[in-house]
Amino acid sequence: MGFKDVKASVLACLDRGAVLHAERANIDIKNLLATGEVTLDEVAAVIGRARGTDYRCSPHHTVASVDVHVIRTRSYGADWYIKWYFLEPDSVFISVHH
């Protein structure tokens, strides 16, 4: 799946609220979406503005068959780091911070 398809899929998940959050330490710092400090719409806007050069994909560290998607971009005056994977029909966000 290329960046355009990944982007379309994650934006569709955000639009319909099909979002989960990975359990992790420091969630208050690492996942501002999970804590409510940023909204689904804000995350969608940042991802919507991202380009292919802002994106990378690698296997999950414990389940190699799962692709982990990362966007690092400057948007709305901040440097964003957004990391997630798909667990159909949802997107599972690991990190959302700036």
C-alpha positions in Angstrom: 0.0 0.0 0.0 1.5 3.3 -1.1 1.3 6.6 0.8 -1.8 7.9 -1.0 -3.7 4.7 0.0 -2.4 4.8 3.6 -3.4 8.4 3.9 -6.8 7.8 2.5 -7.4 4.9 4.8 -6.3 6.7 8.0 -8.3 9.8 7.1 -11.4 7.6 6.6 -10.8 6.0 10.0 -10.5 9.4 11.6 -13.6 10.6 9.9 -15.8 7.8 11.1 -14.1 7.7 14.6 -12.7 4.2 14.0 -9.7 5.0 16.3 -8.0 3.1 19.1 -5.0 4.0 21.2 -2.1 1.7 21.9 -1.4 1.2 25.6 2.0 2.6 26.6 4.0 4.4 29.2 4.0 8.2 29.0 0.7 8.3 27.1 0.2 11.8 28.4 3.3 13.0 26.5 3.3 10.6 23.6 -0.3 10.5 22.6 -2.1 13.8 22.7 -5.0 12.3 20.8 -5.6 9.8 23.5 -5.6 12.4 26.2 -7.9 14.7 24.3 -5.4 17.5 23.9 -5.8 17.3 20.1 -9.0 16.2 18.3 -9.6 13.7 15.5 -10.2 16.7 13.2 -6.8 18.3 14.1 -5.0 15.0 13.5 -6.8 14.6 10.2 -5.8 18.1 9.1 -2.2 17.5 9.8 -2.2 14.1 8.0 -4.2 15.6 5.2 -1.4 18.2 4.6 1.4 15.7 4.8 3.4 14.7 1.7 5.0 11.4 0.8 8.4 12.8 1.9 7.0 13.1 5.4 6.0 9.4 5.6 7.8 6.2 6.3 6.6 2.6 7.1 8.3 -0.2 8.9 7.3 -3.5 10.5 6.0 -3.5 14.0 8.7 -4.4 16.6 6.8 -7.4 17.9 4.5 -8.4 15.1 6.5 -8.1 11.9 3.5 -8.7 9.7 1.9 -5.4 10.9 3.1 -2.2 9.1 3.6 0.8 11.4 3.1 4.1 9.7 4.9 7.3 10.7 4.4 10.9 9.6 6.9 13.6 10.7 5.9 16.9 9.4 5.8 20.6 10.2 2.2 21.8 10.2 0.3 24.7 11.9 3.5 26.0 13.4 4.6 22.8 15.1 6.7 19.7 14.3 4.3 16.7 14.4 5.0 13.1 15.0 2.2 10.7 14.3 2.6 6.9 14.5 -0.1 4.3 13.9 -1.0 0.9 12.5 -4.2 -0.6 11.1 -6.2 -3.2 12.9 -9.2 -3.5 10.6 -11.5 -1.7 10.7 -9.6 0.7 13.0 -6.5 2.8 13.1 -4.5 2.2 16.3 -2.5 5.3 17.3 0.8 4.7 19.1 2.0 8.3 19.2 0.5 11.7 18.3 2.6 14.6 19.6 4.3 17.9 18.7 
